[in-house]
Amino acid sequence: MRAKDENKASVIREKAMEMIVQEGFDGMSMHKLAKAANISVSTIYIYFKNREDLLNQLYVETGNLFMQQMMKGFSPDMDFEAGLWQQWHNRYQYILRYPLHHRFWELFRNSPLVEKQDFLEGHAFKKAMLQFVLNAQQKGEIVSLPTEIFWAVAYGTFYTLIKFHLDNSTMSGAPFSLSDDMLKHTFQLVMKSLRV
């Protein structure tokens, strides 16, 4: 059995994400991936059992990296406005640094093609975020809302702006680039809608 080379594994992961983001899940076969990574198909199987194993590992890895980045400078005990801004800032920085990971994560988590486990269950990030919102509600910093409505209000506009930014286009087709000022202004509007 050949020894594993982390550089090759990294190239395989990156090329797989690129193919999926550009062509969708049906556009990625192990043969096409091997050609894009400039390796043999058998080399892929040194690192991954099959296509589903590769996709699931990518999902977990990109998810864990995302969660790790989200916890930077964040505590569930923070003042709500400061904590939510930290989340927006962390997400913005993560997406700017890892746009391919973000696009893959969004495609995968919304796809019925691959059965995926909820690795967030019991994850420290999920617990921290739930506690953060509960603390804010108990302190009267925000209105009490059903979870789905809270997340739609707290993050819906953020992710819409991110999509426009990554696409460099609005819904009308006009060029769009998100600035720090735009992000902060939008955040303030969101805060107004969540306050008691």
SULPE-V594451 format. One record per backbone hydrogen bond with DSSP energy under -0.5 kcal/mol. CO is the residue of the C=O (numbers start at 1). NH is the residue of the N-H. E is the energy in kcal/mol with one decimal. If there is no record, write none. Layout:
CO;NH;E + CO;NH;E
//
This chain:
4;6;-0.6 + 5;8;-0.5 + 5;9;-2.1 + 6;10;-2.3 + 7;11;-2.1 + 8;12;-2.5 + 9;13;-2.3 + 10;14;-2.6 + 11;15;-2.8 + 12;16;-2.3 + 13;17;-2.3 + 14;18;-2.5 + 15;19;-2.6 + 16;20;-2.3 + 17;21;-2.7 + 18;22;-2.4 + 19;23;-3.2 + 20;24;-2.2 + 24;27;-0.8 + 25;28;-1.4 + 27;29;-0.7 + 29;33;-2.5 + 30;34;-2.4 + 31;35;-2.1 + 32;36;-2.4 + 33;37;-2.4 + 34;38;-0.7 + 34;39;-2.5 + 35;38;-0.8 + 40;43;-0.7 + 40;44;-1.0 + 41;44;-0.7 + 41;45;-1.1 + 43;46;-1.3 + 43;47;-0.7 + 44;47;-1.3 + 44;48;-2.0 + 50;54;-2.2 + 51;55;-2.6 + 52;56;-2.8 + 53;57;-2.6 + 54;58;-2.4 + 55;59;-2.4 + 56;60;-2.4 + 57;61;-2.8 + 58;62;-2.9 + 59;63;-2.2 + 60;64;-2.8 + 61;65;-2.3 + 62;66;-2.2 + 63;67;-2.7 + 64;68;-2.4 + 65;69;-2.3 + 66;70;-2.1 + 67;71;-1.2 + 69;72;-1.1 + 71;74;-1.8 + 75;78;-1.8 + 79;83;-2.8 + 80;84;-3.2 + 81;85;-2.3 + 82;86;-2.0 + 83;87;-2.0 + 84;88;-2.6 + 85;89;-3.2 + 86;90;-2.9 + 87;91;-2.6 + 88;92;-2.8 + 89;93;-2.7 + 90;94;-2.5 + 91;95;-2.7 + 92;96;-2.3 + 93;97;-2.1 + 94;98;-3.1 + 98;102;-2.3 + 99;103;-2.5 + 100;104;-2.5 + 101;105;-2.9 + 102;106;-2.5 + 103;107;-2.3 + 104;108;-3.1 + 105;109;-2.8 + 106;110;-1.1 + 108;111;-1.8 + 117;119;-1.5 + 118;121;-1.6 + 120;123;-2.7 + 123;127;-2.1 + 124;128;-2.5 + 125;129;-2.5 + 126;130;-2.4 + 127;131;-2.3 + 128;132;-2.3 + 129;133;-2.1 + 130;134;-2.3 + 131;135;-2.9 + 132;136;-2.0 + 133;137;-2.3 + 134;138;-2.7 + 135;139;-2.2 + 136;141;-2.6 + 136;142;-0.9 + 137;140;-1.0 + 143;145;-0.6 + 146;150;-2.6 + 147;151;-2.7 + 148;152;-2.0 + 149;153;-2.5 + 150;154;-3.4 + 151;155;-2.1 + 151;156;-0.6 + 152;156;-1.4 + 155;159;-2.5 + 156;160;-1.7 + 157;161;-2.4 + 158;162;-2.2 + 159;163;-2.1 + 160;164;-2.3 + 161;165;-2.5 + 162;166;-3.1 + 163;167;-2.4 + 164;168;-0.9 + 164;169;-1.8 + 170;173;-1.3 + 174;170;-2.5 + 179;183;-2.3 + 180;184;-2.5 + 181;185;-2.5 + 182;186;-2.5 + 183;187;-2.3 + 184;188;-2.1 + 185;189;-1.7 + 186;190;-2.1 + 187;191;-2.6 + 188;192;-1.9 + 189;193;-1.4 + 190;194;-1.1 + 191;194;-0.6 + 191;195;-1.6 + 194;143;-2.8
//
